[in-house]
Amino acid sequence: MTEHARPQELPAGLLTDPEMIDACRVRDFARVFRLVKIRVGVYPSMIARQCELTPSRVGEVIAGRRQLLHMDVVERIADGLRIPGHMLGLARRPWETPRPLEASQPEVPQDPGPEVLGSAMLPGTDVDSILALTTRTSLNAATIGAFQSSIEGYWRQDDQHGGEALRPAIVGQLRYVIGRLKENPPAAIQNGLYGVAAELARMVGWTYFDARQYHQATAYFTQALQLARESNDRQAMTNVLGCLSLQATYEDKPADSLAYVTAAQDQARSALGTTPRVLSMLAMREAFAHATLGNRDSTHQALGEAHRQFEQIQTADPDPSWVSYFDETKLIVDTGIAHGRLGEAVIAEPLIADALRRENHANQRGRAFHSFWLARTQLDQGKLDQACNTAMQALESASTVASERVAWHLREFYGQLAPHRNEPVALAFEAKLRALLPPVSGSIHP
């Protein structure tokens, strides 16, 4: 939002009104929007513009036909209407009045620890570049294979531990590969290097996406798309567009998500050797987009296509490595999540529960993410004790993996417990959330 378009703060009288305070506390945005309209004269179309929502969505909220639960949307409402963060359970927003300066004790100079001394003894990047000129080896098919093996290892570690710690190594390898591309290797090697570079860039984008740093993620996904296009690798382009579709769903931009996945499906159909597993995965991404839009019939149709394509999978299919994760367990759990997004919790719960029983225990992030969705469907059905117990199991898995995306979901679940905060099982979940996932800037603070 530009400086001249910055919204004015709401009147103090409204922000201190008990009804406004209570509406913000429970995130009853129907009441919030009505109060803003009546007391300040900010009409739905203006609310939509300031909060980056569609006017129809604002109208549905005011009419009580839609709830706004996604944290990115809550943040946009806080920033767009200038509602202080603490009123909505958020951290202090960047535009709020700074905290008063506090006197602090002068810092005592510290002796550099062993880590600092150790890093000072490392050669600079310029030295590394010079020495690399003397050790540069020729590129061949075995080199490309080695790069691909390292990427597969990165993905395994990402599943188990998250990508935050892996990112510097992946970025370093990406820069190295791009540097080798500048040497104009033979065409066959060049195409292989472009494929490696595209997948490395996609993986860096994924680590930023998993950290909920969407701007950086988009930059690397875009780079991956450009690298894939250089070698006309339509399979890789399909994959990157699928990632962009998933990210748009998280950013509560379902129309963008649908556009990305439609483009991915177009690329997949025009590529040679596209397998049913790829088409099944893309149909599931389409189902997520439709479910976020609230298109029930289109969601069910996309789910049917995902299952129809999956039934056509053959053992000998030349599946690209990046789609191998999409097995029967993932098909089942994603089907449940799509139903959950539609509010069909009764259908969703047994599907997600069944998939969790089958899921690989080494995939801690996946187990945490899917357990969150199981807890959410249980809460939607009024099964408070069961939901909180499931969410506590999700916390156990989430605490072992560096994934702000999963942590955010569990803080989001805490927000959904607002009507039950004083129940013993909700208090137990809150205590465990505090202990295992300390709040970060912009998160819900228990």
C-alpha positions as semicolon CSV with decimal commas, in nm:
position;residue;x (nm);y (nm);z (nm)
1;M;0,000;0,000;0,000
2;T;0,149;0,335;-0,100
3;E;0,214;0,612;0,153
4;H;-0,061;0,841;0,024
5;A;-0,315;0,556;0,029
6;R;-0,238;0,453;0,386
7;P;-0,567;0,416;0,579
8;Q;-0,639;0,637;0,875
9;E;-0,654;0,482;1,221
10;L;-0,998;0,403;1,360
11;P;-1,133;0,646;1,622
12;A;-1,024;0,574;1,976
13;G;-1,389;0,568;2,079
14;L;-1,451;0,267;1,853
15;L;-1,132;0,084;1,947
16;T;-1,220;0,114;2,317
17;D;-1,586;0,024;2,271
18;P;-1,658;-0,302;2,462
19;E;-1,853;-0,444;2,168
20;M;-1,562;-0,378;1,928
21;I;-1,313;-0,523;2,175
22;D;-1,520;-0,839;2,214
23;A;-1,576;-0,874;1,837
24;C;-1,200;-0,847;1,775
25;R;-1,116;-1,085;2,060
26;V;-1,326;-1,367;1,907
27;R;-1,249;-1,251;1,550
28;D;-1,614;-1,197;1,468
29;F;-1,544;-1,000;1,153
30;A;-1,913;-0,971;1,066
31;R;-1,955;-0,753;1,376
32;V;-1,621;-0,577;1,318
33;F;-1,716;-0,480;0,961
34;R;-2,065;-0,368;1,067
35;L;-1,925;-0,152;1,348
36;V;-1,668;0,003;1,116
37;K;-1,943;0,079;0,864
38;I;-2,191;0,225;1,116
39;R;-1,948;0,413;1,339
40;V;-1,689;0,533;1,087
41;G;-1,872;0,522;0,755
42;V;-1,627;0,279;0,592
43;Y;-1,850;0,085;0,354
44;P;-1,794;-0,278;0,242
45;S;-1,636;-0,180;-0,090
46;M;-1,380;0,032;0,093
47;I;-1,321;-0,240;0,353
48;A;-1,256;-0,484;0,068
49;R;-1,009;-0,248;-0,098
50;Q;-0,818;-0,167;0,220
51;C;-0,800;-0,532;0,333
52;E;-0,724;-0,677;-0,014
53;L;-1,047;-0,878;-0,017
54;T;-1,319;-0,898;-0,280
55;P;-1,637;-0,698;-0,213
56;S;-1,844;-1,016;-0,248
57;R;-1,638;-1,186;0,024
58;V;-1,683;-0,891;0,259
59;G;-2,057;-0,903;0,186
60;E;-2,069;-1,275;0,266
61;V;-1,888;-1,214;0,596
62;I;-2,127;-0,937;0,699
63;A;-2,423;-1,159;0,605
64;G;-2,284;-1,439;0,822
65;R;-2,226;-1,679;0,529
66;R;-1,847;-1,688;0,556
67;Q;-1,586;-1,684;0,833
68;L;-1,234;-1,548;0,796
69;L;-0,992;-1,775;0,982
70;H;-0,672;-1,768;0,775
71;M;-0,398;-1,578;0,955
72;D;-0,280;-1,392;0,645
73;V;-0,631;-1,252;0,605
74;V;-0,649;-1,157;0,974
75;E;-0,321;-0,967;0,932
76;R;-0,451;-0,787;0,622
77;I;-0,764;-0,681;0,811
78;A;-0,554;-0,553;1,104
79;D;-0,331;-0,355;0,869
80;G;-0,606;-0,239;0,635
81;L;-0,840;-0,112;0,907
82;R;-0,562;-0,014;1,147
83;I;-0,680;-0,242;1,427
84;P;-0,396;-0,281;1,681
85;G;-0,246;-0,628;1,670
86;H;-0,316;-0,720;2,033
87;M;-0,691;-0,676;1,978
88;L;-0,687;-0,961;1,722
89;G;-0,436;-1,181;1,904
90;L;-0,146;-1,072;1,680
91;A;0,194;-0,929;1,756
92;R;0,239;-0,551;1,742
93;R;0,193;-0,443;1,380
94;P;0,476;-0,251;1,204
95;W;0,263;0,066;1,172
96;E;0,170;0,086;1,541
97;T;0,320;0,354;1,765
98;P;0,667;0,237;1,871
99;R;0,715;0,125;2,228
100;P;0,858;0,389;2,466
101;L;1,234;0,386;2,485
102;E;1,363;0,206;2,790
103;A;1,689;0,269;2,967
104;S;1,930;-0,014;2,915
105;Q;2,256;-0,113;3,073
106;P;2,568;-0,045;2,863
107;E;2,688;-0,356;2,688
108;V;3,002;-0,514;2,822
109;P;3,248;-0,602;2,543
110;Q;3,259;-0,977;2,496
111;D;3,556;-1,186;2,396
112;P;3,494;-1,355;2,062
113;G;3,387;-1,712;2,113
114;P;3,533;-2,011;1,931
115;E;3,266;-1,987;1,661
116;V;3,365;-1,628;1,575
117;L;3,734;-1,710;1,570
118;G;3,664;-2,014;1,357
119;S;3,469;-1,819;1,093
120;A;3,744;-1,554;1,078
121;M;3,992;-1,825;0,982
122;L;3,787;-1,931;0,678
123;P;3,894;-1,802;0,336
124;G;3,678;-1,537;0,174
125;T;3,445;-1,609;-0,116
126;D;3,687;-1,444;-0,361
127;V;3,957;-1,692;-0,259
128;D;3,713;-1,978;-0,309
129;S;3,633;-1,852;-0,660
130;I;4,002;-1,823;-0,751
131;L;4,088;-2,169;-0,623
132;A;3,788;-2,313;-0,805
133;L;3,953;-2,213;-1,133
134;T;4,235;-2,459;-1,065
135;T;4,013;-2,751;-0,966
136;R;3,733;-2,721;-1,221
137;T;3,649;-3,063;-1,362
138;S;3,477;-3,147;-1,687
139;L;3,103;-3,207;-1,680
140;N;2,946;-3,535;-1,789
141;A;2,638;-3,745;-1,731
142;A;2,781;-3,877;-1,404
143;T;2,811;-3,520;-1,276
144;I;2,445;-3,454;-1,352
145;G;2,354;-3,779;-1,175
146;A;2,552;-3,672;-0,868
147;F;2,366;-3,341;-0,857
148;Q;2,032;-3,521;-0,884
149;S;2,125;-3,761;-0,604
150;S;2,216;-3,472;-0,376
151;I;1,880;-3,309;-0,450
152;E;1,697;-3,629;-0,354
153;G;1,896;-3,629;-0,028
154;Y;1,798;-3,270;0,038
155;W;1,430;-3,355;-0,006
156;R;1,455;-3,648;0,239
157;Q;1,618;-3,423;0,499
158;D;1,358;-3,154;0,435
159;D;1,077;-3,403;0,511
160;Q;1,242;-3,507;0,837
161;H;1,388;-3,182;0,968
162;G;1,259;-2,890;0,759
163;G;1,451;-2,685;0,506
164;E;1,574;-2,389;0,712
165;A;1,916;-2,539;0,789
166;L;1,950;-2,684;0,438
167;R;1,889;-2,356;0,254
168;P;2,248;-2,218;0,257
169;A;2,382;-2,542;0,108
170;I;2,111;-2,552;-0,160
171;V;2,165;-2,186;-0,253
172;G;2,539;-2,248;-0,275
173;Q;2,490;-2,544;-0,507
174;L;2,242;-2,345;-0,718
175;R;2,497;-2,066;-0,766
176;Y;2,764;-2,320;-0,858
177;V;2,544;-2,486;-1,121
178;I;2,444;-2,151;-1,272
179;G;2,812;-2,062;-1,288
180;R;2,884;-2,379;-1,483
181;L;2,599;-2,298;-1,721
182;K;2,777;-1,975;-1,811
183;E;3,064;-2,182;-1,952
184;N;2,841;-2,294;-2,243
185;P;2,879;-2,673;-2,196
186;P;2,768;-2,918;-2,469
187;A;2,394;-2,915;-2,538
188;A;2,320;-3,249;-2,370
189;I;2,503;-3,144;-2,052
190;Q;2,354;-2,797;-2,068
191;N;1,998;-2,930;-2,064
192;G;2,081;-3,150;-1,767
193;L;2,232;-2,854;-1,581
194;Y;1,925;-2,642;-1,651
195;G;1,710;-2,918;-1,503
196;V;1,929;-2,939;-1,193
197;A;1,932;-2,560;-1,152
198;A;1,554;-2,540;-1,192
199;E;1,498;-2,804;-0,924
200;L;1,747;-2,640;-0,686
201;A;1,575;-2,303;-0,733
202;R;1,236;-2,467;-0,674
203;M;1,367;-2,624;-0,356
204;V;1,498;-2,291;-0,225
205;G;1,155;-2,147;-0,303
206;W;0,996;-2,434;-0,113
207;T;1,210;-2,371;0,198
208;Y;1,099;-2,006;0,195
209;F;0,737;-2,111;0,141
210;D;0,759;-2,351;0,434
211;A;0,899;-2,063;0,641
212;R;0,600;-1,848;0,531
213;Q;0,830;-1,600;0,358
214;Y;0,620;-1,581;0,048
215;H;0,791;-1,293;-0,130
216;Q;1,126;-1,473;-0,133
217;A;0,956;-1,799;-0,224
218;T;0,791;-1,641;-0,528
219;A;1,127;-1,498;-0,641
220;Y;1,289;-1,843;-0,642
221;F;0,987;-2,017;-0,792
222;T;0,998;-1,760;-1,073
223;Q;1,368;-1,827;-1,123
224;A;1,296;-2,201;-1,136
225;L;1,029;-2,140;-1,399
226;Q;1,270;-1,936;-1,611
227;L;1,543;-2,202;-1,584
228;A;1,299;-2,476;-1,684
229;R;1,183;-2,271;-1,980
230;E;1,541;-2,230;-2,105
231;S;1,555;-2,602;-2,175
232;N;1,183;-2,627;-2,264
233;D;1,136;-2,868;-1,972
234;R;0,758;-2,871;-1,953
235;Q;0,756;-3,128;-1,675
236;A;0,962;-2,899;-1,453
237;M;0,746;-2,600;-1,546
238;T;0,442;-2,805;-1,446
239;N;0,595;-2,874;-1,107
240;V;0,684;-2,511;-1,035
241;L;0,338;-2,388;-1,136
242;G;0,191;-2,648;-0,901
243;C;0,402;-2,505;-0,618
244;L;0,286;-2,152;-0,699
245;S;-0,073;-2,277;-0,690
246;L;-0,027;-2,426;-0,344
247;Q;0,137;-2,108;-0,217
248;A;-0,147;-1,893;-0,352
249;T;-0,390;-2,110;-0,155
250;Y;-0,194;-2,030;0,162
251;E;-0,196;-1,660;0,078
252;D;-0,577;-1,682;0,050
253;K;-0,563;-1,601;-0,320
254;P;-0,770;-1,892;-0,451
255;A;-0,834;-1,732;-0,791
256;D;-0,456;-1,707;-0,842
257;S;-0,420;-2,065;-0,721
258;L;-0,672;-2,185;-0,978
259;A;-0,497;-1,990;-1,255
260;Y;-0,159;-2,141;-1,166
261;V;-0,284;-2,498;-1,148
262;T;-0,476;-2,459;-1,475
263;A;-0,152;-2,342;-1,639
264;A;0,028;-2,639;-1,483
265;Q;-0,228;-2,878;-1,627
266;D;-0,186;-2,719;-1,971
267;Q;0,190;-2,769;-1,950
268;A;0,147;-3,128;-1,834
269;R;-0,087;-3,218;-2,119
270;S;0,151;-3,070;-2,376
271;A;0,458;-3,245;-2,233
272;L;0,577;-3,581;-2,357
273;G;0,545;-3,867;-2,112
274;T;0,324;-3,699;-1,850
275;T;0,211;-3,975;-1,618
276;P;-0,124;-4,033;-1,444
277;R;0,041;-3,967;-1,107
278;V;0,133;-3,614;-1,216
279;L;-0,218;-3,550;-1,348
280;S;-0,368;-3,688;-1,027
281;M;-0,154;-3,458;-0,813
282;L;-0,250;-3,155;-1,023
283;A;-0,620;-3,243;-1,004
284;M;-0,581;-3,247;-0,624
285;R;-0,422;-2,900;-0,632
286;E;-0,719;-2,788;-0,842
287;A;-0,953;-2,933;-0,578
288;F;-0,776;-2,727;-0,309
289;A;-0,824;-2,408;-0,512
290;H;-1,193;-2,477;-0,572
291;A;-1,246;-2,570;-0,206
292;T;-1,087;-2,244;-0,092
293;L;-1,320;-2,061;-0,330
294;G;-1,612;-2,253;-0,182
295;N;-1,700;-2,419;-0,515
296;R;-1,843;-2,746;-0,385
297;D;-1,937;-2,909;-0,716
298;S;-1,608;-2,815;-0,884
299;T;-1,414;-2,945;-0,582
300;H;-1,591;-3,281;-0,597
301;Q;-1,535;-3,299;-0,973
302;A;-1,161;-3,232;-0,932
303;L;-1,138;-3,492;-0,655
304;G;-1,306;-3,745;-0,884
305;E;-1,050;-3,669;-1,155
306;A;-0,764;-3,707;-0,906
307;H;-0,886;-4,054;-0,809
308;R;-0,960;-4,153;-1,170
309;Q;-0,606;-4,063;-1,278
310;F;-0,455;-4,235;-0,976
311;E;-0,632;-4,561;-1,063
312;Q;-0,450;-4,558;-1,400
313;I;-0,100;-4,556;-1,247
314;Q;0,127;-4,840;-1,362
315;T;0,444;-4,962;-1,191
316;A;0,648;-4,897;-1,505
317;D;0,533;-4,535;-1,545
318;P;0,828;-4,294;-1,593
319;D;0,726;-4,071;-1,303
320;P;0,953;-3,771;-1,239
321;S;1,118;-3,793;-0,897
322;W;0,941;-3,482;-0,770
323;V;0,599;-3,650;-0,779
324;S;0,699;-3,971;-0,602
325;Y;0,565;-3,833;-0,272
326;F;0,212;-3,847;-0,412
327;D;0,126;-4,203;-0,314
328;E;-0,204;-4,358;-0,207
329;T;-0,166;-4,229;0,149
330;K;-0,116;-3,874;0,023
331;L;-0,412;-3,909;-0,213
332;I;-0,635;-4,012;0,078
333;V;-0,519;-3,744;0,321
334;D;-0,542;-3,467;0,060
335;T;-0,893;-3,583;-0,027
336;G;-0,981;-3,546;0,338
337;I;-0,823;-3,200;0,357
338;A;-1,017;-3,084;0,050
339;H;-1,342;-3,198;0,213
340;G;-1,231;-3,025;0,534
341;R;-1,173;-2,700;0,347
342;L;-1,533;-2,725;0,222
343;G;-1,660;-2,770;0,576
344;E;-1,747;-3,139;0,516
345;A;-1,583;-3,249;0,840
346;V;-1,784;-3,572;0,874
347;I;-1,643;-3,695;0,542
348;A;-1,295;-3,555;0,602
349;E;-1,220;-3,697;0,948
350;P;-1,206;-4,074;0,871
351;L;-1,003;-4,014;0,555
352;I;-0,735;-3,811;0,733
353;A;-0,730;-4,050;1,030
354;D;-0,682;-4,348;0,799
355;A;-0,398;-4,178;0,614
356;L;-0,223;-4,085;0,938
357;R;-0,224;-4,450;1,045
358;R;-0,043;-4,538;0,721
359;E;0,195;-4,242;0,707
360;N;0,573;-4,281;0,737
361;H;0,672;-4,182;1,090
362;A;0,997;-4,029;0,961
363;N;0,800;-3,757;0,780
364;Q;0,750;-3,543;1,089
365;R;0,631;-3,233;0,906
366;G;0,370;-3,428;0,713
367;R;0,244;-3,598;1,029
368;A;0,219;-3,265;1,211
369;F;0,040;-3,099;0,919
370;H;-0,207;-3,383;0,872
371;S;-0,269;-3,415;1,247
372;F;-0,359;-3,045;1,252
373;W;-0,618;-3,106;0,981
374;L;-0,757;-3,405;1,169
375;A;-0,786;-3,191;1,484
376;R;-0,959;-2,916;1,288
377;T;-1,220;-3,154;1,144
378;Q;-1,282;-3,294;1,492
379;L;-1,325;-2,945;1,634
380;D;-1,566;-2,857;1,353
381;Q;-1,782;-3,146;1,473
382;G;-1,775;-3,031;1,836
383;K;-1,535;-3,306;1,951
384;L;-1,333;-3,071;2,172
385;D;-1,142;-3,327;2,381
386;Q;-1,054;-3,540;2,081
387;A;-0,950;-3,236;1,876
388;C;-0,720;-3,098;2,145
389;N;-0,559;-3,437;2,205
390;T;-0,496;-3,476;1,831
391;A;-0,353;-3,124;1,816
392;M;-0,117;-3,207;2,102
393;Q;0,010;-3,504;1,899
394;A;0,065;-3,263;1,611
395;L;0,266;-3,041;1,845
396;E;0,497;-3,332;1,928
397;S;0,578;-3,382;1,560
398;A;0,597;-3,009;1,485
399;S;0,850;-2,951;1,763
400;T;1,101;-3,180;1,588
401;V;1,096;-3,004;1,251
402;A;1,177;-2,644;1,150
403;S;0,855;-2,551;0,969
404;E;0,694;-2,216;1,049
405;R;0,411;-2,315;0,813
406;V;0,312;-2,606;1,040
407;A;0,370;-2,403;1,355
408;W;0,141;-2,134;1,216
409;H;-0,134;-2,388;1,155
410;L;-0,117;-2,499;1,518
411;R;-0,130;-2,140;1,642
412;E;-0,426;-2,097;1,409
413;F;-0,590;-2,395;1,582
414;Y;-0,535;-2,220;1,913
415;G;-0,721;-1,921;1,771
416;Q;-1,013;-2,147;1,680
417;L;-1,031;-2,260;2,044
418;A;-1,138;-1,909;2,153
419;P;-1,492;-2,014;2,261
420;H;-1,344;-2,298;2,472
421;R;-1,037;-2,130;2,626
422;N;-1,130;-2,213;2,986
423;E;-1,189;-2,584;2,924
424;P;-0,920;-2,804;3,086
425;V;-0,824;-2,975;2,760
426;A;-0,788;-2,637;2,584
427;L;-0,571;-2,510;2,869
428;A;-0,356;-2,822;2,838
429;F;-0,311;-2,758;2,466
430;E;-0,222;-2,395;2,535
431;A;0,044;-2,497;2,789
432;K;0,197;-2,744;2,547
433;L;0,187;-2,489;2,265
434;R;0,373;-2,239;2,483
435;A;0,633;-2,497;2,576
436;L;0,700;-2,652;2,237
437;L;0,632;-2,368;1,990
438;P;0,718;-2,030;2,141
439;P;0,541;-1,741;1,964
440;V;0,721;-1,549;1,692
441;S;0,658;-1,206;1,543
442;G;0,315;-1,190;1,384
443;S;0,186;-1,512;1,540
444;I;-0,105;-1,575;1,771
445;H;0,019;-1,532;2,127
446;P;-0,131;-1,776;2,376
